[in-house]
Amino acid sequence: MPKKPTEITPGDLIGRQFGSDDDLAGDPTATILIGDAGGSLFNFSKGGNDAFGALGASTYTFYGDAVGSLFNSSQGGDDTFKGLSMSEVTAYGDAGADMSNHSKGGNDTFEAIGGRQETNTFFGDAGGTMSSQAQGGNDIFISMTAQGATHTFYGDAGGDMSNRSTGGDDTFQGSRQANNIFLAIREATCCTTPRAETTHSPHETTRITYSMATPRVTCPGTLEVAMTFSLGRETLHKLSLVMPAAACTAIPKGAMTVSRVRV
């Protein structure tokens, strides 16, 4: 007899439990929405494929799968989030906290279409750190908003990535009239807290800036940032920034400018 999906729980998903596929709608009286577990995901459990939205301007927080963390080969679902005009939305694709121990993020999507005066922050996989061979999903942020919007997309983790964790292939489409910030770490073999930030202005170039905090150790290797960055019909595909890191502290921060590519 096939197992039934587990309905939304304030606790954990464990032992190969899997969450249900839910359509969740917030309003100013219900501003925190949870896709599957108010706790964490353990032991091959899996989140459902949930859809999040809201009616009424407010400050919202959406957790795609778990408010806590993903552990022990657990996996997030493929969740969808929507922004809202005159509102602030923070969404966590898979875990509000950390991902570790071979856990895997889902392929999540955040859409901000047609609104104005909105602030959206999307963590593609984890709001905290990723470690111990955790794998990020292939996440997408798409926006077509009017003036006064700010969109921030963390492709994989809001914190550090370490111990052979890897990010997914993420896509960010910013809005021409918005403040667009995309942060992504594809692979980091040297430093403990690298960060890459992409900002866009409606001129002829896209400036890629990166910064690296003081690492716990120095080691040979490279920092590679690969991303797909698109704005309207102009797209920069799979940019990779590779810099020597024989001594990580020798390059605390820098910048490079690249031409945009028309599709």
Secondary structure as the mmCIF struct_conf table of DSSP 4:
data_model
#
loop_
_struct_conf.conf_type_id
_struct_conf.id
_struct_conf.beg_label_comp_id
_struct_conf.beg_label_asym_id
_struct_conf.beg_label_seq_id
_struct_conf.end_label_comp_id
_struct_conf.end_label_asym_id
_struct_conf.end_label_seq_id
HELX_LH_PP_P HELX_LH_PP_P1 PRO A 2 PRO A 5
STRN STRN1 THR A 6 THR A 6
HELX_LH_PP_P HELX_LH_PP_P2 GLU A 7 ILE A 8
STRN STRN2 THR A 9 THR A 9
BEND BEND1 PRO A 10 GLY A 11
STRN STRN3 LEU A 13 LEU A 13
TURN_TY1_P TURN_TY1_P1 GLY A 15 ARG A 16
STRN STRN4 PHE A 18 GLY A 19
STRN STRN5 ASP A 23 GLY A 26
STRN STRN6 ASP A 27 ASP A 27
TURN_TY1_P TURN_TY1_P2 PRO A 28 THR A 29
STRN STRN7 ALA A 30 ALA A 30
STRN STRN8 ILE A 32 ILE A 34
BEND BEND2 GLY A 35 ASP A 36
STRN STRN9 ALA A 37 ALA A 37
BEND BEND3 GLY A 38 GLY A 39
STRN STRN10 LEU A 41 LEU A 41
TURN_TY1_P TURN_TY1_P3 ASN A 43 PHE A 44
STRN STRN11 LYS A 46 LYS A 46
STRN STRN12 ALA A 51 ALA A 54
BEND BEND4 LEU A 55 SER A 58
STRN STRN13 THR A 59 TYR A 63
BEND BEND5 GLY A 64 ASP A 65
STRN STRN14 ALA A 66 ALA A 66
BEND BEND6 VAL A 67 GLY A 68
STRN STRN15 LEU A 70 LEU A 70
TURN_TY1_P TURN_TY1_P4 ASN A 72 SER A 73
STRN STRN16 GLN A 75 GLN A 75
STRN STRN17 THR A 80 LYS A 82
TURN_TY1_P TURN_TY1_P5 SER A 85 MET A 86
STRN STRN18 GLU A 88 TYR A 92
BEND BEND7 GLY A 93 ASP A 94
STRN STRN19 ALA A 95 ALA A 95
BEND BEND8 GLY A 96 ALA A 97
STRN STRN20 MET A 99 MET A 99
TURN_TY1_P TURN_TY1_P6 ASN A 101 HIS A 102
STRN STRN21 LYS A 104 LYS A 104
STRN STRN22 THR A 109 ILE A 113
BEND BEND9 GLY A 114 GLY A 114
BEND BEND10 GLN A 117 GLN A 117
STRN STRN23 THR A 119 PHE A 123
BEND BEND11 GLY A 124 ASP A 125
STRN STRN24 ALA A 126 ALA A 126
BEND BEND12 GLY A 127 GLY A 128
STRN STRN25 MET A 130 MET A 130
TURN_TY1_P TURN_TY1_P7 SER A 132 GLN A 133
STRN STRN26 GLN A 135 GLN A 135
STRN STRN27 ILE A 140 MET A 144
TURN_TY1_P TURN_TY1_P8 GLN A 147 GLY A 148
STRN STRN28 THR A 150 TYR A 154
BEND BEND13 GLY A 155 ASP A 156
STRN STRN29 ALA A 157 ALA A 157
BEND BEND14 GLY A 158 GLY A 159
STRN STRN30 MET A 161 MET A 161
TURN_TY1_P TURN_TY1_P9 ASN A 163 ARG A 164
STRN STRN31 THR A 166 THR A 166
STRN STRN32 THR A 171 GLY A 174
TURN_TY1_P TURN_TY1_P10 ARG A 176 GLN A 177
BEND BEND15 ALA A 178 ALA A 178
STRN STRN33 ASN A 179 LEU A 183
BEND BEND16 ARG A 186 ARG A 186
STRN STRN34 GLU A 187 ALA A 188
BEND BEND17 THR A 189 CYS A 190
BEND BEND18 THR A 192 THR A 193
STRN STRN35 PRO A 194 THR A 199
BEND BEND19 PRO A 202 GLU A 204
STRN STRN36 THR A 205 MET A 212
HELX_LH_PP_P HELX_LH_PP_P3 ALA A 213 PRO A 215
BEND BEND20 ARG A 216 VAL A 217
BEND BEND21 PRO A 220 PRO A 220
STRN STRN37 THR A 222 LEU A 231
TURN_TY1_P TURN_TY1_P11 GLY A 232 ARG A 233
STRN STRN38 GLU A 234 PRO A 244
BEND BEND22 ALA A 246 ALA A 247
HELX_RH_3T_P HELX_RH_3T_P1 CYS A 248 ALA A 250
BEND BEND23 PRO A 252 PRO A 252
STRN STRN39 LYS A 253 SER A 259
STRN STRN40 VAL A 261 ARG A 262
#
